[in-house]
Amino acid sequence: VQLQASGGGLVQAGGSLRLSCAASGSLGSGFGGNTLRWYRQAPGKQREWVATITSSGSTHYADSVKGRFTLSRDNAKNTVYLQMNSLKPEDTAVYYCYLVSWWGQGTQVTVSS
């Protein structure tokens, strides 16, 4: 299984970005039957959990992003989206998607003040 994360970039504080994580390869239960998580890692900090979307579509968010980030999934496209609004400089990090036991390669998000 390969995960391709994309959508990162440079944005001003208050702006928005939408990250995508596309899966390819063979998965037990299929893509739609699995939970996918996003993590992020800022320079000099440990990787931290950001959000989760389950196979049923239930979502869970870290307190630091709750109300600003929204997860959705398109199982027909084997893709999960992370809509990030009202971005803050402290959201600057490399964002990684995680599915079962596979990590995506990460996509850089930089929020300028």
MDAnalysis code that builds the backbone (N, CA, C; Angstrom):
import MDAnalysis as mda
import numpy as np

u = mda.Universe.empty(339, n_residues=113, atom_resindex=np.repeat(np.arange(113), 3), trajectory=True)
u.add_TopologyAttr("name", ["N", "CA", "C"] * 113)
u.add_TopologyAttr("resid", np.arange(1, 114))
u.add_TopologyAttr("resname", ["VAL", "GLN", "LEU", "GLN", "ALA", "SER", "GLY", "GLY", "GLY", "LEU", "VAL", "GLN", "ALA", "GLY", "GLY", "SER", "LEU", "ARG", "LEU", "SER", "CYS", "ALA", "ALA", "SER", "GLY", "SER", "LEU", "GLY", "SER", "GLY", "PHE", "GLY", "GLY", "ASN", "THR", "LEU", "ARG", "TRP", "TYR", "ARG", "GLN", "ALA", "PRO", "GLY", "LYS", "GLN", "ARG", "GLU", "TRP", "VAL", "ALA", "THR", "ILE", "THR", "SER", "SER", "GLY", "SER", "THR", "HIS", "TYR", "ALA", "ASP", "SER", "VAL", "LYS", "GLY", "ARG", "PHE", "THR", "LEU", "SER", "ARG", "ASP", "ASN", "ALA", "LYS", "ASN", "THR", "VAL", "TYR", "LEU", "GLN", "MET", "ASN", "SER", "LEU", "LYS", "PRO", "GLU", "ASP", "THR", "ALA", "VAL", "TYR", "TYR", "CYS", "TYR", "LEU", "VAL", "SER", "TRP", "TRP", "GLY", "GLN", "GLY", "THR", "GLN", "VAL", "THR", "VAL", "SER", "SER"])
u.atoms.positions = np.array([
    [0.846, -1.191, 0.000],
    [0.000, 0.000, 0.000],
    [0.882, 1.241, 0.000],
    [0.498, 2.202, -0.812],
    [1.197, 3.489, -0.823],
    [0.202, 4.599, -0.542],
    [0.659, 5.569, 0.245],
    [-0.155, 6.736, 0.558],
    [0.530, 7.967, -0.011],
    [-0.216, 8.749, -0.746],
    [0.313, 9.960, -1.356],
    [-0.388, 11.157, -0.747],
    [0.353, 11.894, 0.059],
    [-0.201, 13.101, 0.662],
    [0.140, 14.304, -0.200],
    [-0.782, 15.209, -0.338],
    [-0.553, 16.402, -1.147],
    [-1.425, 17.550, -0.641],
    [-1.167, 18.733, -1.187],
    [-1.996, 19.885, -0.860],
    [-1.361, 20.894, 0.067],
    [-0.191, 20.592, 0.586],
    [0.473, 21.535, 1.468],
    [0.952, 22.760, 0.711],
    [1.415, 23.733, 1.473],
    [1.916, 24.946, 0.854],
    [2.122, 26.047, 1.873],
    [2.325, 27.235, 1.370],
    [2.528, 28.416, 2.202],
    [1.256, 29.250, 2.178],
    [0.775, 29.607, 3.347],
    [-0.453, 30.388, 3.441],
    [-0.327, 31.377, 4.596],
    [-1.014, 32.485, 4.490],
    [-1.014, 33.462, 5.576],
    [-1.945, 33.004, 6.687],
    [-1.670, 33.466, 7.871],
    [-2.543, 33.166, 9.002],
    [-3.974, 33.568, 8.670],
    [-4.898, 32.695, 9.036],
    [-6.294, 32.916, 8.709],
    [-6.731, 32.268, 7.418],
    [-5.773, 31.807, 6.655],
    [-6.075, 31.188, 5.371],
    [-6.469, 29.737, 5.506],
    [-6.631, 29.107, 4.348],
    [-7.091, 27.722, 4.299],
    [-6.238, 26.903, 3.339],
    [-6.185, 25.623, 3.623],
    [-5.581, 24.643, 2.729],
    [-6.405, 23.366, 2.827],
    [-6.354, 22.579, 1.762],
    [-6.970, 21.256, 1.807],
    [-5.919, 20.216, 1.453],
    [-5.663, 19.344, 2.412],
    [-4.737, 18.253, 2.192],
    [-5.498, 17.022, 1.692],
    [-4.819, 16.245, 0.876],
    [-5.385, 14.995, 0.384],
    [-4.445, 13.854, 0.715],
    [-5.005, 12.706, 0.960],
    [-4.217, 11.493, 1.143],
    [-4.865, 10.412, 0.289],
    [-4.169, 10.013, -0.753],
    [-4.687, 9.019, -1.686],
    [-3.959, 7.702, -1.489],
    [-4.722, 6.640, -1.378],
    [-4.153, 5.313, -1.152],
    [-4.194, 4.499, -2.433],
    [-3.160, 3.718, -2.628],
    [-3.132, 2.788, -3.744],
    [-2.598, 1.451, -3.248],
    [-2.982, 0.395, -3.928],
    [-2.560, -0.924, -3.503],
    [-3.709, -1.691, -2.886],
    [-3.419, -2.884, -2.432],
    [-4.437, -3.777, -1.924],
    [-4.534, -3.695, -0.401],
    [-5.743, -3.442, 0.070],
    [-5.995, -3.360, 1.499],
    [-7.058, -4.361, 1.904],
    [-6.807, -5.067, 2.999],
    [-7.862, -5.901, 3.544],
    [-9.018, -5.024, 3.947],
    [-10.212, -5.437, 3.685],
    [-11.428, -4.668, 3.971],
    [-11.607, -3.489, 3.030],
    [-10.659, -3.312, 2.103],
    [-10.754, -2.193, 1.177],
    [-10.462, -0.878, 1.871],
    [-10.237, 0.142, 1.086],
    [-9.916, 1.454, 1.658],
    [-11.027, 1.926, 2.585],
    [-12.249, 1.761, 2.163],
    [-13.375, 2.257, 2.936],
    [-13.574, 1.558, 4.265],
    [-12.990, 0.396, 4.439],
    [-13.161, -0.343, 5.670],
    [-12.119, -0.049, 6.728],
    [-11.306, 0.958, 6.487],
    [-10.203, 1.249, 7.395],
    [-10.244, 2.681, 7.909],
    [-9.705, 2.842, 9.097],
    [-9.572, 4.157, 9.721],
    [-8.302, 4.825, 9.226],
    [-8.397, 6.104, 8.944],
    [-7.222, 6.852, 8.523],
    [-6.995, 8.001, 9.485],
    [-5.745, 8.250, 9.783],
    [-5.360, 9.312, 10.720],
    [-4.384, 10.293, 10.062],
    [-4.439, 11.511, 10.510],
    [-3.450, 12.529, 10.149],
    [-2.635, 12.858, 11.389],
    [-1.356, 13.016, 11.174],
    [-0.434, 13.467, 12.201],
    [0.345, 14.655, 11.637],
    [1.015, 15.355, 12.514],
    [1.895, 16.420, 12.057],
    [3.125, 16.491, 12.938],
    [4.175, 17.018, 12.359],
    [5.421, 17.169, 13.106],
    [6.034, 18.506, 12.770],
    [6.108, 19.349, 13.782],
    [6.735, 20.651, 13.644],
    [8.226, 20.515, 13.917],
    [9.022, 21.447, 13.413],
    [10.477, 21.375, 13.632],
    [10.817, 21.310, 15.116],
    [11.630, 20.353, 15.475],
    [12.080, 20.226, 16.856],
    [11.064, 19.628, 17.805],
    [9.930, 19.187, 17.274],
    [8.875, 18.628, 18.126],
    [8.560, 17.196, 17.712],
    [7.899, 16.498, 18.626],
    [7.477, 15.136, 18.322],
    [6.265, 15.149, 17.401],
    [6.127, 14.064, 16.673],
    [4.953, 13.921, 15.835],
    [3.718, 13.822, 16.722],
    [2.663, 14.542, 16.343],
    [1.446, 14.538, 17.145],
    [0.244, 14.197, 16.289],
    [-0.716, 13.570, 16.915],
    [-1.954, 13.212, 16.239],
    [-2.794, 14.460, 16.000],
    [-3.433, 14.503, 14.829],
    [-4.253, 15.655, 14.472],
    [-5.729, 15.279, 14.377],
    [-6.002, 14.203, 13.625],
    [-7.406, 13.879, 13.374],
    [-7.524, 12.449, 12.885],
    [-8.723, 11.895, 13.058],
    [-9.035, 10.532, 12.654],
    [-10.384, 10.499, 11.964],
    [-10.474, 9.681, 10.918],
    [-11.769, 9.392, 10.323],
    [-11.900, 7.877, 10.232],
    [-12.994, 7.371, 10.780],
    [-13.191, 5.928, 10.813],
    [-13.863, 5.437, 9.537],
    [-14.007, 4.118, 9.457],
    [-14.643, 3.533, 8.284],
    [-16.099, 3.957, 8.156],
    [-16.719, 4.258, 9.270],
    [-18.114, 4.697, 9.234],
    [-18.252, 6.188, 8.990],
    [-17.111, 6.886, 8.932],
    [-17.158, 8.324, 8.688],
    [-17.123, 9.176, 9.944],
    [-17.046, 8.535, 11.101],
    [-16.925, 9.302, 12.342],
    [-15.567, 10.003, 12.374],
    [-15.572, 11.197, 12.886],
    [-14.334, 11.977, 12.929],
    [-14.001, 12.395, 14.355],
    [-12.725, 12.539, 14.599],
    [-12.223, 12.949, 15.906],
    [-11.037, 13.870, 15.662],
    [-10.943, 14.896, 16.497],
    [-9.926, 15.912, 16.283],
    [-9.178, 16.229, 17.571],
    [-7.926, 16.580, 17.415],
    [-7.178, 17.106, 18.544],
    [-7.792, 18.444, 18.940],
    [-7.701, 18.756, 20.212],
    [-8.291, 20.005, 20.694],
    [-7.716, 21.218, 19.964],
    [-6.460, 21.127, 19.584],
    [-5.796, 22.277, 18.971],
    [-6.356, 22.616, 17.584],
    [-7.060, 21.672, 16.955],
    [-7.579, 21.921, 15.605],
    [-9.097, 21.826, 15.541],
    [-9.713, 21.427, 16.624],
    [-11.166, 21.246, 16.640],
    [-11.861, 22.550, 16.275],
    [-12.821, 22.436, 15.392],
    [-13.563, 23.606, 14.954],
    [-12.932, 24.319, 13.771],
    [-11.703, 23.956, 13.436],
    [-11.012, 24.597, 12.307],
    [-10.714, 23.602, 11.188],
    [-10.464, 22.355, 11.562],
    [-10.124, 21.308, 10.580],
    [-11.314, 20.373, 10.412],
    [-11.487, 19.898, 9.200],
    [-12.577, 18.972, 8.902],
    [-12.076, 17.852, 8.005],
    [-12.365, 16.626, 8.424],
    [-12.002, 15.452, 7.638],
    [-13.190, 14.969, 6.821],
    [-12.891, 14.467, 5.638],
    [-13.906, 13.786, 4.842],
    [-13.203, 12.714, 4.025],
    [-13.988, 11.787, 3.516],
    [-13.386, 10.724, 2.710],
    [-14.242, 10.429, 1.495],
    [-13.568, 10.070, 0.414],
    [-14.230, 9.638, -0.811],
    [-13.713, 8.235, -1.090],
    [-14.455, 7.257, -0.676],
    [-13.983, 5.878, -0.790],
    [-13.878, 5.422, -2.237],
    [-14.664, 6.011, -3.111],
    [-14.579, 5.666, -4.529],
    [-13.228, 6.073, -5.109],
    [-12.629, 7.107, -4.519],
    [-11.332, 7.600, -4.984],
    [-10.197, 7.179, -4.050],
    [-10.524, 6.382, -3.032],
    [-9.510, 5.967, -2.046],
    [-8.751, 7.165, -1.487],
    [-9.491, 8.195, -1.170],
    [-8.866, 9.449, -0.759],
    [-9.562, 10.024, 0.462],
    [-8.755, 10.572, 1.341],
    [-9.251, 11.309, 2.496],
    [-8.771, 12.752, 2.371],
    [-9.629, 13.675, 2.752],
    [-9.321, 15.101, 2.670],
    [-9.302, 15.716, 4.064],
    [-8.362, 16.597, 4.287],
    [-8.297, 17.361, 5.531],
    [-8.409, 18.834, 5.169],
    [-9.582, 19.392, 5.388],
    [-9.812, 20.810, 5.125],
    [-9.361, 21.594, 6.350],
    [-8.439, 22.507, 6.152],
    [-7.869, 23.273, 7.256],
    [-8.207, 24.746, 7.052],
    [-8.986, 25.272, 7.954],
    [-9.400, 26.680, 7.896],
    [-8.829, 27.433, 9.086],
    [-8.871, 28.741, 8.992],
    [-8.392, 29.606, 10.075],
    [-7.014, 29.171, 10.550],
    [-6.139, 28.953, 9.617],
    [-4.814, 28.444, 9.953],
    [-4.026, 29.437, 10.790],
    [-3.228, 28.885, 11.677],
    [-2.400, 29.675, 12.590],
    [-0.927, 29.324, 12.363],
    [-0.030, 30.209, 12.726],
    [1.395, 29.890, 12.576],
    [1.780, 28.596, 13.291],
    [1.125, 28.302, 14.392],
    [1.446, 27.070, 15.120],
    [0.966, 25.811, 14.420],
    [0.246, 25.958, 13.327],
    [-0.127, 24.802, 12.521],
    [0.988, 24.410, 11.549],
    [2.025, 25.219, 11.491],
    [3.144, 24.921, 10.611],
    [3.792, 23.594, 10.996],
    [3.882, 22.692, 10.037],
    [4.406, 21.352, 10.298],
    [4.396, 20.564, 8.996],
    [5.022, 19.412, 9.054],
    [4.846, 18.425, 7.990],
    [3.680, 17.535, 8.411],
    [2.731, 17.385, 7.528],
    [1.527, 16.606, 7.816],
    [1.636, 15.241, 7.139],
    [1.332, 14.210, 7.926],
    [1.433, 12.836, 7.461],
    [0.087, 12.140, 7.614],
    [-0.257, 11.333, 6.622],
    [-1.424, 10.480, 6.784],
    [-0.947, 9.067, 7.133],
    [-1.803, 8.356, 7.843],
    [-1.458, 7.030, 8.365],
    [-2.664, 6.126, 8.207],
    [-2.433, 4.972, 7.595],
    [-3.504, 4.024, 7.322],
    [-3.020, 2.618, 7.633],
    [-3.639, 2.004, 8.607],
    [-3.321, 0.642, 9.057],
    [-1.905, 0.605, 9.630],
    [-0.907, 0.464, 8.800],
    [0.476, 0.474, 9.279],
    [1.387, 1.209, 8.305],
    [0.770, 1.982, 7.414],
    [1.538, 2.693, 6.408],
    [1.456, 4.198, 6.615],
    [2.582, 4.842, 6.376],
    [2.671, 6.295, 6.451],
    [2.792, 6.888, 5.057],
    [2.148, 8.016, 4.851],
    [2.399, 8.788, 3.654],
    [3.721, 9.514, 3.781],
    [4.143, 10.159, 2.720],
    [5.475, 10.776, 2.708],
    [5.503, 12.139, 3.375],
    [4.366, 12.695, 3.677],
    [4.317, 13.997, 4.327],
    [4.186, 15.140, 3.337],
    [3.476, 16.156, 3.757],
    [3.338, 17.368, 2.950],
    [3.509, 18.567, 3.872],
    [4.313, 19.520, 3.437],
    [4.677, 20.659, 4.279],
    [3.580, 21.719, 4.263],
    [3.193, 22.140, 5.446],
    [2.272, 23.264, 5.610],
    [3.009, 24.353, 6.371],
    [3.053, 25.539, 5.798],
    [3.699, 26.671, 6.440],
    [2.713, 27.817, 6.505],
    [2.484, 28.306, 7.719],
    [1.549, 29.396, 7.939],
    [2.340, 30.598, 8.426],
    [2.296, 31.666, 7.654],
    [3.030, 32.876, 8.019],
    [2.146, 33.816, 8.824],
    [2.768, 34.534, 9.711],
    [2.005, 35.461, 10.570],
    [1.875, 36.832, 9.929],
])
